[in-house]
Amino acid sequence: MRGELLTINGVEFKRGTSATIDLPTGKLYTHTPMSMPVHVIRGKRPGPSLFVSAAIHGDEINGVEIIRRLLKRSSLKRLRGTLIAVPIVNVHGLINHSRYLPDRRDLNRSFPGTVKGSLAARLAHLFMEEIVAQSTHGIDLHTGAIHRSNLPQIRANLDDEETEKLARAFQVPVLISSNLRDGSLREAAASYGIPMLLYEAGEALRFDEVSIRAGVNGIINVMRMLDMLPPSRSKTKKHIDPVVARSSFWVRAPDSGILRAMVPLGARVKKGTLLGVVADPFGEQEIQIASTFNGIVIGRTNLPLVNEGEALYHIARFEDIEEIEATVDDFQEEHSPDLMSSPHAESPIT
């Protein structure tokens, strides 16, 4: 828990208050000022301080919508502790529909940053000093890269007991035990002793309703586990028992051509399962692509035009694939929009 007073960019937040502030992030070469929006909600009662961030990669917009819906939840009126929501970390990238900053640096390989380094290093340093340093826990929202979709999944250091509890509370079908990457926000947060989850779901530059709903519900589940929110009153909600994958692998294109994908995201595959066929435009040469292990498809390309060596299918390895298949089916059913409702309908506000 943090102290009675919370200060971000010189603005003091007492318990029982909320506000949106802007963290200055420099200027464009047009002299236009840039800032990172931050919304802070402090409950009247003490508790953990959770940061939720999105768009560290500027083209990963699912998380922006997740945070927007999260902040509309009426249950936040009963919040204990503090919620720090940062829907757009990489504002430059979002404006340009780009994963990267204008200098082509990856912000999620630039932490913890420095005050006098590159633009990415300065932005990372600002986020660490003003957001992460004020927090006890964190959730960072991501999607697949452009033209690639990810099955909703949590990546975290599952060897840490507290982090594993958060990951299981999120309620997605697949947990990936993932090592900390140099320069990542997860690595930098770990150096501060902050348990953190990385939520991966959907595709860059696209909204995916199942991924968004699962993200909102997952954050709420974690907040309930941390006693930041009261328990759910729902009696019908299914409990998802996630399965842990200790390894995963990419199946890559053996040659350049046009891909006919045959296996959807979330599908169960066995060793030897036909995933797709890569052919030349005339169909004179066709190469079959098969899985080399048992598992579940947790990521795949959506672009049929592929070059030799490109990643096509991301498969998490499981030996008991029937168990994980059932878990994925339950998850999809739980978060799929009602067929009779608008495709833009939001999760119920509770």
Sequence and secondary structure as in RCSB ss.txt:
>XXXX:A:sequence
MRGELLTINGVEFKRGTSATIDLPTGKLYTHTPMSMPVHVIRGKRPGPSLFVSAAIHGDEINGVEIIRRLLKRSS
LKRLRGTLIAVPIVNVHGLINHSRYLPDRRDLNRSFPGTVKGSLAARLAHLFMEEIVAQSTHGIDLHTGAIHRSN
LPQIRANLDDEETEKLARAFQVPVLISSNLRDGSLREAAASYGIPMLLYEAGEALRFDEVSIRAGVNGIINVMRM
LDMLPPSRSKTKKHIDPVVARSSFWVRAPDSGILRAMVPLGARVKKGTLLGVVADPFGEQEIQIASTFNGIVIGR
TNLPLVNEGEALYHIARFEDIEEIEATVDDFQEEHSPDLMSSPHAESPIT
>XXXX:A:secstr
   S EEETTEEE TT EEEEEEEEEE TTS EEEEEEEEEE SEEEEEEEEEE SSTT  HHHHHHHHHHT GG
GGG EEEEEEES S HHHHHTT SS TTS  GGGS S  TTS HHHHHHHHHHHHTGGG SEEEEEE   TTEEE
EEEEEE TTSHHHHHHHHHH  SEEEE    TT HHHHHHHTT  EEEEEEEETT   HHHHHHHHHHHHHHHHH
TTSS     SS      EEES EEEEE SSSEEEEE S TT EE TT EEEEEE TTSS EEEEE SSSEEEEEE
E  SEE TT EEEEEEE S HHHHHHHHHHHHHHHS  TTS TT      
